[in-house]
């Protein structure tokens, strides 16, 4: 009995029954290694198992638009049917895709830039930043001026120099 083996270098090889495969075989169907560069592999038959249900096809928006454009170009009787058969599509696909195109859904399905969305820049942001810097600067100046005034009041009390009283309206406006 001659068995067929697949050689990794030369292809299918007939090995003699007198000991080309002496020794125990591995569970994978590969004969034990003898150190040669041309180690034969047992040919396994093709897998006869067929999946129960075919995987559902998915069409990209770009593909749908391309098919619709080609289908719209069909003008002869029977040309559209032949086109659909060649692409493996149904007329219901065209109907659905045309409705999606008219509603603008296909444009919405087109690939978008991935990643974080860019925030819209507020046109007033530079002006706001400038005003905030100016406000901080003026606040620091005001605190310095108030500290100087407080210091002057204490010095005048210590030295006994009379202070001019401000009218009430001006005092309320400054605080």
Secondary structure, DSSP 8 states (H G I E B T S, - for coil): --EEEEETTTEEEEE-TTTTT-S---TTSB----S-SS-EEE---------SS-------HHHHHHHHHHHHT--STTHHHHHHHHHT--HHHHHHHHHHHHHTHHHHHS----SS------TTHHHHHHHHHHHHHHHHHHHHHHHHHHHHHHHHHHHT-------HHHHHHH-
